Amino acid sequence: MTTDAAAAAEDPNFVGIRPNFTQKFRPAVATKIIQQVLQEQLRNATYDAETATATATQLADMIKTKMQELELSRYKYVVNVVIGENAGVGARMDCRCFWDADTDKIVQETFSNDSLYCVAVAFGAYLY
């Protein structure tokens, strides 16, 4: 057994440096969550500049809440949602973070229809 596993077996209150395999952030699961929220909420939506900010905030909160329901202990989630009018022009989005490649992950999903586009980015960061 590794040191963390041995300590955890002896002490139920032990908090290790790394999450065990079942408690790691899974990008595929997070991607499905984001896809589901965007599809359900934006399927028939039309772009409205007046409500775009509130809609983006609401979507980010919904995604974050569903990710928290995964109950991955000691993970913090940051969700960023951008909504814009689908007017035939391009848009780029990029982000950079310094993190532990073994435990911290990022997922991105896009949604678009004839009226709007939406980009949702979620970070899962393990708190040591």
C-alpha positions as CSV (number, residue, x, y, z in Angstrom):
1,M,0.0,0.0,0.0
2,T,1.1,3.6,-0.6
3,T,1.7,5.9,2.4
4,D,-1.6,7.7,1.8
5,A,-3.6,4.5,1.4
6,A,-2.0,3.0,4.6
7,A,-2.7,6.1,6.6
8,A,-6.3,6.3,5.3
9,A,-6.9,2.7,6.3
10,E,-5.8,3.4,9.8
11,D,-7.4,6.8,10.3
12,P,-10.9,7.6,8.7
13,N,-10.2,11.3,9.2
14,F,-7.0,11.2,7.1
15,V,-6.8,13.8,4.3
16,G,-4.2,12.9,1.6
17,I,-2.4,15.1,-0.8
18,R,-4.0,13.5,-3.8
19,P,-7.6,12.4,-4.4
20,N,-8.0,8.6,-4.8
21,F,-9.0,7.3,-8.2
22,T,-12.7,7.4,-7.6
23,Q,-12.6,11.0,-6.4
24,K,-10.8,12.5,-9.4
25,F,-12.4,15.1,-11.7
26,R,-13.7,13.3,-14.8
27,P,-13.8,15.6,-17.9
28,A,-16.2,13.3,-19.8
29,V,-18.7,13.5,-17.0
30,A,-18.4,17.3,-16.8
31,T,-18.7,17.7,-20.5
32,K,-22.0,15.8,-20.4
33,I,-23.3,18.0,-17.7
34,I,-22.4,21.1,-19.7
35,Q,-24.0,19.7,-22.9
36,Q,-27.2,18.8,-21.0
37,V,-27.6,22.3,-19.4
38,L,-26.9,24.2,-22.6
39,Q,-29.2,22.0,-24.7
40,E,-32.1,22.2,-22.1
41,Q,-31.8,26.0,-21.6
42,L,-30.8,27.3,-25.0
43,R,-32.5,24.9,-27.4
44,N,-35.2,27.4,-28.4
45,A,-33.5,30.6,-27.2
46,T,-33.0,33.7,-29.2
47,Y,-30.3,36.3,-28.6
48,D,-31.3,39.3,-26.5
49,A,-28.6,41.7,-25.5
50,E,-30.6,42.9,-22.5
51,T,-30.8,39.4,-20.9
52,A,-27.6,37.8,-22.2
53,T,-25.6,38.6,-19.0
54,A,-28.3,37.3,-16.7
55,T,-28.7,34.2,-18.8
56,A,-24.9,33.5,-18.8
57,T,-24.8,33.9,-15.0
58,Q,-27.7,31.6,-14.6
59,L,-26.2,29.0,-16.9
60,A,-22.8,29.2,-15.0
61,D,-24.6,28.7,-11.7
62,M,-26.6,25.7,-13.0
63,I,-23.4,24.0,-14.4
64,K,-21.5,24.7,-11.1
65,T,-24.3,23.3,-9.0
66,K,-24.6,20.1,-11.1
67,M,-20.8,19.6,-10.9
68,Q,-20.9,20.1,-7.1
69,E,-23.5,17.3,-7.0
70,L,-20.8,14.9,-8.2
71,E,-19.5,15.2,-4.6
72,L,-15.8,15.2,-5.4
73,S,-14.3,16.2,-2.1
74,R,-11.9,19.1,-2.0
75,Y,-12.6,20.2,-5.6
76,K,-13.3,23.8,-6.4
77,Y,-15.1,24.6,-9.6
78,V,-14.9,27.8,-11.7
79,V,-17.4,28.1,-14.6
80,N,-17.3,30.8,-17.2
81,V,-20.1,31.2,-19.8
82,V,-20.1,33.6,-22.7
83,I,-23.2,34.2,-24.9
84,G,-23.1,36.2,-28.1
85,E,-25.2,37.0,-31.1
86,N,-24.7,34.5,-34.0
87,A,-24.2,37.1,-36.7
88,G,-21.8,35.3,-38.9
89,V,-18.6,36.6,-37.3
90,G,-15.9,34.6,-35.5
91,A,-15.0,34.7,-31.9
92,R,-12.0,33.3,-30.0
93,M,-11.7,32.4,-26.4
94,D,-8.6,31.2,-24.5
95,C,-7.5,30.7,-21.0
96,R,-4.4,29.7,-19.1
97,C,-3.9,28.3,-15.7
98,F,-1.1,26.9,-13.6
99,W,-2.2,23.7,-12.0
100,D,-1.4,20.0,-11.3
101,A,-2.0,18.1,-14.5
102,D,-2.8,14.9,-12.5
103,T,-5.8,16.3,-10.5
104,D,-6.9,19.5,-12.1
105,K,-8.9,19.5,-15.4
106,I,-10.7,21.9,-17.8
107,V,-13.6,21.2,-20.1
108,Q,-15.2,23.4,-22.8
109,E,-18.4,23.0,-24.7
110,T,-20.1,25.1,-27.3
111,F,-23.7,25.5,-28.3
112,S,-25.1,27.5,-31.2
113,N,-28.3,28.0,-33.1
114,D,-29.4,30.5,-35.7
115,S,-29.6,33.3,-33.1
116,L,-26.9,32.8,-30.6
117,Y,-23.7,31.1,-29.6
118,C,-22.6,30.0,-26.2
119,V,-19.2,28.9,-24.9
120,A,-19.0,27.3,-21.4
121,V,-15.7,26.5,-19.8
122,A,-15.4,24.7,-16.5
123,F,-12.3,24.2,-14.4
124,G,-12.1,21.6,-11.7
125,A,-9.2,22.3,-9.3
126,Y,-8.2,20.1,-6.4
127,L,-7.5,21.9,-3.1
128,Y,-4.5,20.5,-1.3
